[in-house]
Amino acid sequence: MTTVTAPQRSRRRRDWPIIAGLLLLAFVPSVAGGLRVAELTGGAERTADNARFVDMPVPVIIHIIGAVTFAVLGALQLAPGFRARHRRWHRMAGRVLVVCGLAVAASGLWMTAFYPLPATDNTALNVFRYIFGTAMFAALVLGFLAARRRDFRAHRAWMLRGYAIGMGAGTQVLTSVPLFIALDEADPRYTPWRAVALLAGWLVNLGVAEYVIRSGRRRGR
């Protein structure tokens, strides 16, 4: 029989809150994305709201499928006990995660550049999308290169940053709640405050990621 040590039990206990919390964070965007894919693959009627997706469905389908896969694999990758017990899986899944994350960032940048701007968005929000999409792409590339040269501290830090940006959609659901309560989409204040709410989601995630990175460095882990 395999003996499970106290540190291993402790890591396993820490795993489930991490995995469950990250999957819960991704739940609403994943469901919304799944409904969008079903709409586009099921011959949806073209409307003013979905015209850009119906006319050019491939980028948004790649974005959604990549994002859901990225979120699920990332939740498992960030669980310390699971990662320690499944190192070979961690390496294989990590490669898939990087590919999916790069697809998410690249398709997001493509949609920002070529899809018509919806009435609820403004130029400032598109600038934020360019910044964070580019930052996510760069973080994942740097994380992959760090792993290749076996600099695992830098690998962990860059992958955490990339994952934090990629999970922005989940946090943006939470940061947008006050906006949905306070303003109607027809209100002229809605569009600028929507940009602020989405920016807040990315910044909150990056703030948490930097806290985790710096805490680990202080502990020498």
Residue pairs with C-beta under 8 A, 6 or more apart in sequence:
4 12
8 81
8 84
8 85
11 80
11 81
11 84
12 81
13 81
14 79
14 80
14 81
15 79
15 80
15 81
15 82
16 79
18 75
18 78
18 79
18 80
19 75
19 76
19 79
19 82
22 71
22 74
22 75
22 78
22 167
23 71
23 72
23 75
25 71
25 167
25 170
25 171
26 68
26 71
26 72
26 75
26 167
26 169
26 170
27 170
28 170
28 173
29 67
29 71
29 169
29 170
29 173
30 67
30 68
30 71
33 64
33 67
33 68
34 64
34 68
36 53
36 60
36 64
37 61
37 64
37 65
39 50
40 53
40 54
40 57
40 60
40 61
41 57
41 61
44 50
44 54
46 54
46 55
49 118
51 116
52 115
52 116
52 118
53 60
56 114
56 115
59 107
59 110
59 111
59 114
59 115
60 107
60 111
62 103
62 107
63 103
63 104
63 107
63 108
63 111
66 100
66 101
66 103
66 104
66 107
67 100
67 104
67 166
67 169
69 96
69 97
69 100
70 97
70 100
70 101
70 104
70 163
70 166
71 166
71 167
71 170
73 93
73 96
73 97
73 100
74 97
74 163
74 166
74 167
76 82
76 83
76 93
77 83
77 90
77 93
77 94
77 97
77 159
77 163
78 160
78 163
83 90
94 147
94 159
98 140
98 143
98 144
101 136
101 140
101 162
101 163
101 166
102 137
102 140
102 141
104 136
104 166
105 133
105 134
105 136
105 137
105 140
105 166
106 133
106 137
108 129
108 133
109 129
109 130
109 133
109 134
109 137
112 126
112 129
112 130
112 133
117 123
117 126
119 185
119 191
120 185
120 190
120 191
120 194
121 191
121 194
121 195
122 191
122 192
122 195
124 192
124 195
125 194
125 195
125 198
125 199
128 195
128 198
128 199
128 202
132 165
132 168
132 202
135 161
135 165
136 162
136 165
136 166
139 158
139 159
139 161
139 162
139 165
140 158
140 159
140 162
142 154
142 158
143 154
143 155
143 156
143 157
143 158
143 159
143 161
143 162
144 155
146 152
146 154
146 155
146 158
147 155
153 217
156 213
156 216
157 213
160 209
160 212
160 213
161 206
161 209
161 210
161 213
163 209
164 205
164 206
164 208
164 209
165 202
165 205
165 206
167 205
168 198
168 201
168 202
168 205
169 201
170 201
171 201
171 202
171 204
171 205
172 197
172 198
172 200
172 201
172 202
173 201
174 201
175 197
175 198
175 200
175 201
175 204
176 194
176 197
176 198
176 201
178 197
179 190
179 193
179 194
179 197
183 189
183 190
183 193
184 190
